[in-house]
Amino acid sequence: MDEHDKVDWAWVFKSGWKGLCPRCGTGHMFKSWLKISDRCEVCGLDYRFASPDDGPAFFSLTFVAFPLLFFIVWLQVAHEVPVPLLVAIAIPLMSLGCLLPLRPIKGWLVASQFVNRSLEAGTGKLWADMHAREDEKQEGKPKR
């Protein structure tokens, strides 16, 4: 791994964690909790390239929910916690544990897509045509 790759990955994690624009590092990536902005208010980066889809939920479940589930099961087996107390511990722990990392993970995925210029193979022209039609609708006049 060369120095360029290290800088890119550090930048991906920093901008994703803080929800900052992956290009300028100043603008906001999100307009609400998990809703990505249309454009960066500082540099104008168009976020239509971003499609993290179910990635944040997958990573949250994989790296947070499964370990927490194992902890809850261990707690029950090792200490024989009464079921109502176990439920009172497990539900908030699992809810917060799975919901809180969603935004940083989504930011990380969007920043990663930007840094790596991620695009599904063979869809470059399709995306360009689709975005051109969207831009025409917004402006109210066709581009020729």
Order of alpha helices (4+ residues) and beta strands (2+ residues): alpha-alpha-alpha-alpha-alpha-alpha
